[in-house]
Amino acid sequence: MSLTITAFSSLVTIGKTIIDTIKSAKDLFTNDKSQSSVDAEAHLDNLTKSFAVYQQRVELLADQLFQCETLSRFIPTWLLHHDKFNYISTTPTKDELGMLDIELRRFIADSIQDHFSSAFFRTSYNKLPEIELMITNFRDRINELDRDLSAIPQGHLQMLEISWNTTLKADLFRLRRDAGEIERKANEVFEKVVNELREVASLGN
């Protein structure tokens, strides 16, 4: 992460240097109306336009880094919490059913409304179109699971056992699979952004 920050800082420094140089250079031609000065100013204007494109790219990279880092930070922890349900068979014991009745409801609520909601529901991934679609599908799936679970009265373990065996366990497995795919894609994009930062930052050395 520190290398990424260093690379990004170098990229920003290059941008600031460019715009300061352009401003200083244009000041030199303010009172000079010769053809060469006009040509020089036109060239500097072109540089300014190129810099604007550069700045837009910097902003995009910054947004992509933030969005990827959010997923890379939250999903591993979410998967650890998911583990407690992953090894319960389709024929859970009474103790396991009691745990599911409490802990599964809490886990889904944390994912939608509480701790994990900042990553899954309250962060925009508009700079990562492919991941944004994956997140949308994940949200739909977990909301559907929440509706199915909410239809089971708390404490009604027999009904919960039937639902766990027929739908809930499979839905929870697919949710875990989706989260893993999102994490892999976020890490892949993160690496690409870091490599671009390193490449561009090296131009200032």
N, C-alpha and C positions, 0 to 999 in steps of 0.2 A: 504493500500500500504506500510506503514512504517513497519508493521509486516512482510510483504513479504521480504522487503529489509533486515531486521534484520535476518530473517531465512536464506536467501541466503548468507549473509555475514558470518554467523556462519558456513554454509556448506563449503564455500571457506576456512575459517580459519582451519577447520578440515583437509581439503586436504593439506594445506601448512604444518600443523603440522606433518602429516603422512610422507610427502616426506622428511622433515628436519630430522625426526627421523630415517628414513631408511638410509639417507646419513651418519648421525653421527654413526649409528650402523655399517655400512659397513666399515667405516674408522678404527674401532677398530680391524677388522680382516685382514687388509691389509697385514701385515707382519707375520701373524700367519697361518701356513700351516697344522695345525693339522686337523684330521678328523672332530672334533667338530666344528672347524672354517669353514671348507668347507661346512658342513651341515648348519651352521648358515647363511653363505653367500647365499646358495641355497634358504633357507627360506626367506631371505630378497629379493632375486630376485623375488620370488613368490609374495611377498608383493608389490613389484614395479609393477608387472603386474596387480595385483588387483587394485592398485592405478590408473593405466592408465585407467581401466574400469570406475573407480569412476570419474575421470576427464572428460571422455567422457560424462558421465551422467550429470555432472554439466553443461557442455557446452550446452547439449541438453535442460536442464531445463531453462537455461538462454535465449536461442533462443526462446523457447516456451513462456516464460514470455513476452519477447519483442513483439512477434508477436500477442499474445492475447491482450496485453495492447494497441497496436496500434488500433486494431479493437474496443475494448471496449471504447476507447477515441473518435474515429471518428464517429462511426455509430450512437450513440444517437444524435449528432449534425446534421448529415446527415438526420436523420428521422425528426428532427424539421424543417429543410428546406423543406422537402417533404410535411409536413403538409399543406402548403398553397395550394397544388394541390389536396390533398386527399378529400376535401369536395366540390369540384366542380362537379356538376352533369354532366350527359351525354348531357344535353342541357344547356350549359353555356350562361350567359348573354354576351352582347357586351363588357362590362367592363372586365368580366372574360376572354373572348377571347383575349382581348388586353393584359391582364396580362400574360396569357399563352404564347402568341406570344413572349414576352420578357423574362419573368422570367423562363419559362420552358426550353427555349434554354440555358439560363445562368446556370441553375441548372445542366443540363446534361453536359455542357462544364466544369463546376467546378468539376464534378464527374470524368470526363475522363482526363482532361488536367490541371486542376488548383488545387484548395484547397484540395479537397478530393482525388485527384489522387494519392497522396503519400500513402494512405492506400489501395486504390482499385487497383491501377495499378503499383505502383513503390516499393511495399514491397513484398518480397518473403515469402510465407507461406509453404516452403518446409519441415519445421519441424512439420507441422500440416496437415498431408495428407488429412484427411477428410475435413478440412476447406479449404485447397488448391483447392479441387475439387469444393466446393461450391463457392469460389471466382471466379474460372474459369467460372462457369455457370453465375454468376452475371455479369462478364465482357462481356460475349457474349450477354447477354440480354440487357445491357445498350448500347452496341455498336449498336445492332440492332435497338433499340429505337432511337438512335442518327441518324442513317441512314434514318429512316422513317420521323423523324422530319425535317431533312435537305432537304428532298425532297419537303417540303412545302415552297414556297417562303415566306420570312418574309413580314408581312403585308397582306397576303392573308388569311383573317380571315374566309371566307366561307369554303375554303379548309381545314383550321385548324379545324373548327367545325366538319366537316364530319369525319376527321381522329380521332379527340378526341372521338367522339361518337362510332366509329367502332373499333379502335385499341389502340390509345394512352393511354386512361384512364385505360384500362384493363392491358396494358403492364406496366404502371407505378405502378399499384396496385401490380402486381406480383413482380416487382422490390423491392417494399417496404417489401413485405412478405419475399423475399429472404434475404434482409438485416437483418430483424428481426431474422431469423433463424440462420444466421451467427453470430450475436451478442450473441444469446443464447448459441450456441455451443462454442464460444470463452470464454464466462464467465464460462461455465461448465469445459472446459479444464484448464482455469486459476485456478479455485478452486482446481482441482486435483493436479496441480503442487504445489500450495501453501501448500496443506496438506502434500505432499511428502517432501517439504522443511522443514516444521515444524517437521515432524517425524525424518528425518535424522539429522537436526540441534540439536534436543533434545539429540542425542547420545553424543554430546560434553559437556553436562551439568553434 
